[in-house]
Amino acid sequence: PLSTGGHPAADLKYRFIWNAPFLISPHDHNKVYTGSQHVHVSTNGGRNWRVISPDLTRNDKSKQQISGGLTPDNIGVEYGGTLMAIAESRLRRGIIWTGSNDGQVFVTRDSGRTWANVSPPLSEAASWGSVKSIEASRYDVGTAYLTVDAHQEGNFEPWVFRTRDFGKTWDLIISGIAKSPVNWANVILEDRVRRGLLYLGTETAMYVSFDDGDRWEPFNNNLPPTPVYGLAVQEHFNDLAVGTYGRGFWIFDDLSPLQKLTPAVMASEAHLFAPRAAYRWRTIPGNYSMSDDQTAGQNPPYGAAINYWVKTAPSGRVTLEILDTTRKVIRTWQDSARAGINRVYWDLEGDTTRSARMRTNPLHNDEFPLGSDSTRAAPGFGNITVLMPPGRYTVRLTVNGTPYTQPLVVRKDPNNFATLAEIYEQTRAMLAIQRDHAAAAEMVNTIERVRSQVQALQSQLAGNAANADVRSAGDSLEQKIVGVEDRLIDLRMTGRGQDGVRWPVRLGGQLQYLASTISASDHAPTAQQREVAVALAKETRDVHAALQVILSKDLANYNALLRARNLKTIDVELRP
């Protein structure tokens, strides 16, 4: 604990820098390594440290003099001749690799008792480069990978090496890496599941190799051009975390498609990868934050990630379906597949019910504009979707008529104290409400089709005295059917301004409101919610019965009159 301020590096006993290497032993979480020009180890939380190496740098004193030119700037954290990387083998305790910022690489096989200089064959222009990253292989004790950054020496080449014999020989593995003044190599990482799968971060990009570094391919996706300085796998979720120079963290969720992208998969026309288990998270309110915070991160899409491979882009869209344990399809959607690996997300919800659409103007508001399709949204009606419960599902992908299936497990939020029984009870209640809401929407759509056709015919017959009885019958029919529709939605509603507090919420809005209160948590519906659900279900049946009477009698009589006058009948059908 001596201050280094003002001292040149040559005066110091230990040359530590800002970003000194720091490693927790993979064999003992109480053992920690760090580096100056030596390797230091502590086994008691830093209460004391032991040096286990000689100076593992060139120790060129000419590079350790006063810094700063006319005005010295010896701030004690930027030195030559110091360690930049430490790595211990996961396969065998005591095999430790080091890299320095003057191009030196050492390895010990006996926990630091003896060290061997195994520095890679760098060009003269890059020989003083910084060995920033060393990765000891988890599959072979003699294999290691490293990167050297020599841009401060005026050499901007990507230097990436592999050894399979403890550093006796090194292979330069840079095929496929773009060469530019800003693409030197910073960090390398070996995959924890698939042998030969490597990840590489350079000064502007990410790369991946499937053949132990013999060939690299770009792996940027939506990652912007940025210096990549850190790589780590979050092992529980199998996600790749990327640390950038700008202190930004990026995460590639779920590495399994890369780990399972075998030659056999790539030769197939299509392949559906086994999805990892998905968590049915529930939102937890957080602290207040600025909505326009430019430093805030972005969560991944909610739900289950579904990954699939297509050899060539299909002529049409592919279809994805989610099936429950009874083989019933609960969700269907389509995707525009591109050649290669594709990823889509299932948000863990079932299919959305059909929307209610108005084909007529609000009451007493004939000037209200309809959309380009001559419809408008039913104000306050909305849609109801149901979050599916934890359990086992099946993903089915159909490409060019060929189906592919994989099982999918949806897990309960571990932070949620509701029981599975409560969640299942809530799901049953939500599905019942959704069915009632879908029936209400279908009734609105049916009534609107009748009314729009009647109104069009009324306009056509305007001023025709010979068909005055037809117009009178049309007015009577619309008045009766409006009386039924008004039980489903207040026909004065426009969806603008203060309509929601001017006019009472009818059946469609009440069903949606009830669903929103039940789905706000994972608990079973309360007694009061069940009571309201029963009442609204009865109202749904009653309205359906009343509408059926009008369609089967009043509309039938009206259509008979139209046929007798050789006029176009009203074409409509109410689904059961």
Summary of the structure (lengths in Angstrom):
residues: 576
radius of gyration: 34.8
end to end distance: 82.7
largest distance: 113.9
contacts: 1726
relative contact order: 0.06
helix: 24%
strand: 25%
